[in-house]
Amino acid sequence: MKYNRCGKSGLLLPQISLGLWHNFGSVDNFENGESIIKEAFDKGITHFDLANNYGPVPGSAEENFGKILWHNFQGNMRDQIVVSTKAGYTMWDGPYGDWGSRKYLLSSLDQSLKRMKLDYVDIFYSHRFDPETPLEETMMALDYAVRSGKALYAGISNYNAEQTREAASILKQLGTPCLIHQVKYSMFVREAEAGLLDVLEEKGVGCIAFSPLAQGLLTDKYLKGIPENSRASNPNGHLQLEEVSEQKVQKIIALNEIAKNRNQSLAQMALAWLLKDNRITSVLIGASSVGQLNNNIDSLQNLDFSQEELKAIETILG
Protein backbone atom coordinates (compact mmCIF):
# COMPACT_ATOMS: atom_id res chain seq x y z
CA MET A 1 0.00 0.00 0.00
CA LYS A 2 1.27 3.44 -0.93
CA TYR A 3 0.30 6.46 1.17
CA ASN A 4 -0.36 9.84 -0.42
CA ARG A 5 -0.03 13.23 1.22
CA CYS A 6 -3.46 14.79 1.70
CA GLY A 7 -3.25 18.17 0.03
CA LYS A 8 -0.70 20.45 1.70
CA SER A 9 -1.08 18.79 5.10
CA GLY A 10 1.10 16.44 7.08
CA LEU A 11 -1.45 13.63 6.89
CA LEU A 12 -0.86 10.59 4.68
CA LEU A 13 -3.80 8.52 3.50
CA PRO A 14 -3.71 5.09 1.83
CA GLN A 15 -4.41 5.00 -1.89
CA ILE A 16 -7.47 2.89 -1.05
CA SER A 17 -9.68 3.69 1.94
CA LEU A 18 -12.64 1.68 3.26
CA GLY A 19 -16.10 3.22 3.47
CA LEU A 20 -18.81 1.86 5.74
CA TRP A 21 -21.81 3.26 3.83
CA HIS A 22 -23.13 -0.24 3.11
CA ASN A 23 -22.65 -3.68 4.73
CA PHE A 24 -21.82 -2.54 8.28
CA GLY A 25 -25.24 -1.61 9.69
CA SER A 26 -27.53 -3.32 12.16
CA VAL A 27 -29.18 -5.32 9.34
CA ASP A 28 -25.82 -6.78 8.26
CA ASN A 29 -23.70 -9.64 9.60
CA PHE A 30 -21.45 -8.20 12.31
CA GLU A 31 -18.77 -10.90 12.06
CA ASN A 32 -18.49 -10.36 8.31
CA GLY A 33 -18.00 -6.63 8.78
CA GLU A 34 -15.41 -7.24 11.47
CA SER A 35 -13.49 -9.63 9.18
CA ILE A 36 -13.49 -7.06 6.37
CA ILE A 37 -12.12 -4.28 8.60
CA LYS A 38 -9.42 -6.52 10.10
CA GLU A 39 -8.33 -7.70 6.64
CA ALA A 40 -8.33 -4.14 5.34
CA PHE A 41 -6.01 -3.01 8.13
CA ASP A 42 -3.73 -6.00 7.63
CA LYS A 43 -3.46 -5.02 3.93
CA GLY A 44 -2.45 -1.45 4.76
CA ILE A 45 -5.81 0.34 4.71
CA THR A 46 -5.56 2.71 7.64
CA HIS A 47 -8.47 5.03 6.81
CA PHE A 48 -12.06 4.12 7.67
CA ASP A 49 -14.84 6.46 6.56
CA LEU A 50 -18.27 6.78 8.17
CA ALA A 51 -21.16 9.23 8.53
CA ASN A 52 -23.74 9.73 11.24
CA ASN A 53 -26.55 8.26 9.11
CA TYR A 54 -24.78 5.16 7.78
CA GLY A 55 -26.59 1.93 8.50
CA PRO A 56 -29.32 1.03 8.21
CA VAL A 57 -30.58 1.88 10.78
CA PRO A 58 -28.95 5.35 10.85
CA GLY A 59 -26.13 5.38 13.37
CA SER A 60 -25.69 1.62 13.46
CA ALA A 61 -22.58 1.58 11.26
CA GLU A 62 -20.85 3.84 13.78
CA GLU A 63 -22.05 1.65 16.66
CA ASN A 64 -20.75 -1.51 14.98
CA PHE A 65 -17.48 0.17 14.05
CA GLY A 66 -17.04 1.22 17.68
CA LYS A 67 -17.48 -2.40 18.79
CA ILE A 68 -14.96 -3.57 16.18
CA LEU A 69 -12.45 -0.97 17.36
CA TRP A 70 -13.00 -2.03 20.97
CA HIS A 71 -12.44 -5.70 20.12
CA ASN A 72 -9.44 -5.29 17.80
CA PHE A 73 -7.77 -1.88 18.06
CA GLN A 74 -7.14 -1.32 21.74
CA GLY A 75 -4.43 0.90 23.21
CA ASN A 76 -1.99 2.53 20.82
CA MET A 77 -3.68 0.84 17.84
CA ARG A 78 -6.02 3.85 17.68
CA ASP A 79 -2.99 5.92 16.70
CA GLN A 80 -2.45 3.69 13.65
CA ILE A 81 -5.82 4.44 12.01
CA VAL A 82 -7.67 7.44 10.58
CA VAL A 83 -11.38 7.60 11.38
CA SER A 84 -13.66 10.07 9.62
CA THR A 85 -17.33 10.85 10.06
CA LYS A 86 -19.78 13.40 8.67
CA ALA A 87 -23.01 15.27 9.33
CA GLY A 88 -25.24 17.03 6.86
CA TYR A 89 -27.98 14.65 5.75
CA THR A 90 -31.12 13.77 7.72
CA MET A 91 -30.27 12.02 10.98
CA TRP A 92 -33.22 12.69 13.27
CA ASP A 93 -36.69 14.25 13.01
CA GLY A 94 -37.37 17.86 13.84
CA PRO A 95 -35.64 21.12 12.88
CA TYR A 96 -32.20 20.30 14.31
CA GLY A 97 -31.33 16.95 12.71
CA ASP A 98 -30.35 17.94 9.18
CA TRP A 99 -28.29 20.28 6.97
CA GLY A 100 -25.46 22.56 8.16
CA SER A 101 -26.30 24.55 11.26
CA ARG A 102 -23.79 24.78 14.08
CA LYS A 103 -26.32 23.13 16.41
CA TYR A 104 -26.81 20.11 14.17
CA LEU A 105 -23.16 19.56 13.24
CA LEU A 106 -21.78 19.76 16.76
CA SER A 107 -24.63 17.78 18.34
CA SER A 108 -24.15 15.12 15.68
CA LEU A 109 -20.41 14.94 16.30
CA ASP A 110 -21.01 14.37 20.01
CA GLN A 111 -23.46 11.58 19.19
CA SER A 112 -21.02 9.99 16.73
CA LEU A 113 -18.23 9.95 19.29
CA LYS A 114 -20.53 8.26 21.82
CA ARG A 115 -21.61 5.63 19.30
CA MET A 116 -18.01 4.83 18.36
CA LYS A 117 -16.73 5.19 21.96
CA LEU A 118 -14.02 7.55 20.76
CA ASP A 119 -12.57 10.72 22.25
CA TYR A 120 -12.04 12.22 18.79
CA VAL A 121 -12.30 11.54 15.08
CA ASP A 122 -9.45 12.31 12.74
CA ILE A 123 -11.62 14.03 10.11
CA PHE A 124 -15.04 15.64 10.59
CA TYR A 125 -16.91 16.60 7.42
CA SER A 126 -19.74 18.86 6.49
CA HIS A 127 -21.52 16.22 4.41
CA ARG A 128 -23.28 18.65 2.06
CA PHE A 129 -23.60 22.36 1.37
CA ASP A 130 -26.58 24.00 3.08
CA PRO A 131 -28.12 26.76 0.93
CA GLU A 132 -30.15 28.10 3.89
CA THR A 133 -27.33 28.42 6.45
CA PRO A 134 -24.54 30.99 6.13
CA LEU A 135 -21.42 29.17 5.00
CA GLU A 136 -19.51 31.00 7.74
CA GLU A 137 -21.66 29.30 10.38
CA THR A 138 -21.05 25.83 8.95
CA MET A 139 -17.30 26.41 8.66
CA MET A 140 -17.13 27.91 12.16
CA ALA A 141 -18.70 24.70 13.45
CA LEU A 142 -15.95 22.66 11.76
CA ASP A 143 -13.34 25.04 13.17
CA TYR A 144 -14.78 24.61 16.67
CA ALA A 145 -14.84 20.82 16.30
CA VAL A 146 -11.09 20.91 15.66
CA ARG A 147 -10.28 23.49 18.35
CA SER A 148 -12.29 21.52 20.92
CA GLY A 149 -10.19 18.41 20.25
CA LYS A 150 -13.16 16.38 19.03
CA ALA A 151 -11.67 16.28 15.52
CA LEU A 152 -8.13 16.66 14.23
CA TYR A 153 -9.00 17.91 10.74
CA ALA A 154 -11.95 19.49 8.90
CA GLY A 155 -13.34 18.34 5.57
CA ILE A 156 -16.23 18.98 3.20
CA SER A 157 -18.20 16.74 0.87
CA ASN A 158 -20.59 17.27 -2.04
CA TYR A 159 -19.67 20.96 -2.45
CA ASN A 160 -19.30 22.35 -5.98
CA ALA A 161 -16.20 24.20 -7.15
CA GLU A 162 -17.29 27.71 -6.12
CA GLN A 163 -18.71 26.55 -2.77
CA THR A 164 -15.43 24.71 -2.15
CA ARG A 165 -13.36 27.78 -2.96
CA GLU A 166 -15.36 29.89 -0.51
CA ALA A 167 -15.39 27.23 2.22
CA ALA A 168 -11.63 26.73 1.98
CA SER A 169 -11.04 30.50 2.20
CA ILE A 170 -13.23 30.82 5.30
CA LEU A 171 -11.52 27.91 7.04
CA LYS A 172 -8.10 29.32 6.24
CA GLN A 173 -9.09 32.66 7.76
CA LEU A 174 -10.33 30.84 10.87
CA GLY A 175 -6.99 29.04 11.18
CA THR A 176 -8.31 25.53 10.50
CA PRO A 177 -7.38 24.65 6.90
CA CYS A 178 -9.70 22.47 4.86
CA LEU A 179 -7.92 19.12 4.75
CA ILE A 180 -9.98 17.15 2.24
CA HIS A 181 -12.96 17.11 -0.09
CA GLN A 182 -14.96 13.91 -0.56
CA VAL A 183 -16.54 13.89 -4.01
CA LYS A 184 -18.56 11.46 -6.12
CA TYR A 185 -16.21 10.58 -8.95
CA SER A 186 -15.89 7.67 -11.35
CA MET A 187 -15.57 6.92 -15.06
CA PHE A 188 -19.33 7.47 -15.32
CA VAL A 189 -19.57 10.53 -13.02
CA ARG A 190 -17.15 13.22 -14.17
CA GLU A 191 -18.50 16.49 -12.73
CA ALA A 192 -15.43 16.85 -10.50
CA GLU A 193 -13.37 17.55 -13.61
CA ALA A 194 -15.38 20.70 -14.38
CA GLY A 195 -13.41 22.98 -12.08
CA LEU A 196 -13.51 21.25 -8.69
CA LEU A 197 -10.24 19.34 -9.00
CA ASP A 198 -8.52 22.54 -10.13
CA VAL A 199 -9.82 24.41 -7.06
CA LEU A 200 -8.61 21.63 -4.75
CA GLU A 201 -5.16 21.74 -6.32
CA GLU A 202 -5.04 25.52 -6.07
CA LYS A 203 -6.14 25.54 -2.42
CA GLY A 204 -3.95 22.60 -1.36
CA VAL A 205 -6.93 20.43 -0.41
CA GLY A 206 -6.82 16.65 -0.72
CA CYS A 207 -9.46 14.71 -2.65
CA ILE A 208 -11.01 11.35 -1.87
CA ALA A 209 -13.39 9.85 -4.45
CA PHE A 210 -16.52 8.03 -3.30
CA SER A 211 -18.63 5.66 -5.44
CA PRO A 212 -15.56 4.99 -7.65
CA LEU A 213 -17.33 1.96 -9.13
CA ALA A 214 -20.55 3.89 -9.83
CA GLN A 215 -22.63 1.87 -7.36
CA GLY A 216 -21.34 -1.40 -8.85
CA LEU A 217 -21.89 -0.50 -12.51
CA LEU A 218 -18.13 -0.55 -13.11
CA THR A 219 -17.83 -4.21 -12.18
CA ASP A 220 -18.54 -7.45 -14.03
CA LYS A 221 -21.90 -7.68 -12.26
CA TYR A 222 -23.90 -6.04 -15.06
CA LEU A 223 -22.13 -7.46 -18.12
CA LYS A 224 -25.11 -9.71 -18.85
CA GLY A 225 -27.92 -7.53 -17.61
CA ILE A 226 -29.32 -7.00 -14.12
CA PRO A 227 -28.76 -9.93 -11.75
CA GLU A 228 -30.95 -10.73 -8.79
CA ASN A 229 -29.83 -9.29 -5.44
CA SER A 230 -27.93 -6.47 -7.18
CA ARG A 231 -28.34 -2.83 -6.17
CA ALA A 232 -30.19 -2.09 -9.41
CA SER A 233 -32.73 -4.84 -8.67
CA ASN A 234 -33.42 -3.41 -5.20
CA PRO A 235 -36.28 -0.83 -5.42
CA ASN A 236 -34.93 0.79 -2.24
CA GLY A 237 -31.34 0.96 -3.45
CA HIS A 238 -29.35 4.02 -4.53
CA LEU A 239 -28.75 2.62 -8.03
CA GLN A 240 -31.90 3.11 -10.09
CA LEU A 241 -33.01 0.53 -12.64
CA GLU A 242 -33.06 3.09 -15.46
CA GLU A 243 -29.36 3.80 -14.89
CA VAL A 244 -28.55 0.32 -16.23
CA SER A 245 -29.53 1.19 -19.79
CA GLU A 246 -28.58 -0.87 -22.84
CA GLN A 247 -26.23 1.93 -23.89
CA LYS A 248 -24.55 1.85 -20.45
CA VAL A 249 -24.22 -1.95 -20.59
CA GLN A 250 -22.49 -1.70 -23.98
CA LYS A 251 -20.00 0.75 -22.49
CA ILE A 252 -19.39 -1.61 -19.56
CA ILE A 253 -18.74 -4.51 -21.95
CA ALA A 254 -16.27 -2.43 -24.02
CA LEU A 255 -14.45 -1.17 -20.91
CA ASN A 256 -14.23 -4.74 -19.63
CA GLU A 257 -12.34 -5.75 -22.78
CA ILE A 258 -9.70 -3.10 -22.09
CA ALA A 259 -9.47 -4.28 -18.48
CA LYS A 260 -8.97 -7.90 -19.58
CA ASN A 261 -6.08 -6.82 -21.82
CA ARG A 262 -4.54 -5.17 -18.74
CA ASN A 263 -4.99 -8.40 -16.74
CA GLN A 264 -7.42 -6.60 -14.48
CA SER A 265 -11.06 -6.88 -13.59
CA LEU A 266 -13.24 -3.95 -14.65
CA ALA A 267 -13.45 -2.83 -11.02
CA GLN A 268 -9.67 -2.90 -10.67
CA MET A 269 -9.22 -0.82 -13.81
CA ALA A 270 -11.86 1.70 -12.68
CA LEU A 271 -10.01 2.25 -9.40
CA ALA A 272 -6.64 2.50 -11.14
CA TRP A 273 -8.11 5.00 -13.61
CA LEU A 274 -8.95 7.37 -10.74
CA LEU A 275 -5.58 6.96 -9.04
CA LYS A 276 -3.69 7.92 -12.21
CA ASP A 277 -4.51 11.57 -11.34
CA ASN A 278 -2.12 12.83 -8.67
CA ARG A 279 -4.84 15.19 -7.38
CA ILE A 280 -6.69 12.12 -6.07
CA THR A 281 -5.39 11.32 -2.60
CA SER A 282 -7.42 8.15 -2.10
CA VAL A 283 -10.36 6.21 -3.50
CA LEU A 284 -13.08 5.10 -1.12
CA ILE A 285 -14.28 1.57 -1.71
CA GLY A 286 -17.05 -0.46 -0.15
CA ALA A 287 -16.86 -4.20 0.39
CA SER A 288 -19.38 -6.91 1.17
CA SER A 289 -16.77 -9.65 1.65
CA VAL A 290 -13.08 -10.14 2.31
CA GLY A 291 -12.72 -11.51 -1.22
CA GLN A 292 -14.24 -8.41 -2.79
CA LEU A 293 -12.01 -6.21 -0.64
CA ASN A 294 -8.86 -8.02 -1.76
CA ASN A 295 -9.94 -7.93 -5.40
CA ASN A 296 -10.18 -4.14 -5.17
CA ILE A 297 -6.83 -3.82 -3.39
CA ASP A 298 -5.22 -5.80 -6.20
CA SER A 299 -5.95 -2.85 -8.51
CA LEU A 300 -2.77 -1.31 -7.07
CA GLN A 301 -0.67 -3.87 -8.93
CA ASN A 302 -1.20 -2.00 -12.22
CA LEU A 303 -1.80 1.75 -12.04
CA ASP A 304 -0.09 2.70 -15.31
CA PHE A 305 -2.05 3.46 -18.47
CA SER A 306 -0.73 3.86 -21.98
CA GLN A 307 -1.94 6.81 -24.04
CA GLU A 308 -3.68 4.33 -26.31
CA GLU A 309 -5.61 2.85 -23.38
CA LEU A 310 -6.66 6.28 -22.09
CA LYS A 311 -7.79 7.35 -25.56
CA ALA A 312 -9.79 4.12 -25.99
CA ILE A 313 -11.46 4.59 -22.60
CA GLU A 314 -12.45 8.17 -23.45
CA THR A 315 -13.83 7.04 -26.80
CA ILE A 316 -16.03 4.47 -25.06
CA LEU A 317 -17.20 6.91 -22.42
CA GLY A 318 -18.05 9.45 -25.10
Disulfide bonds with the S-S distance in Angstrom:
none
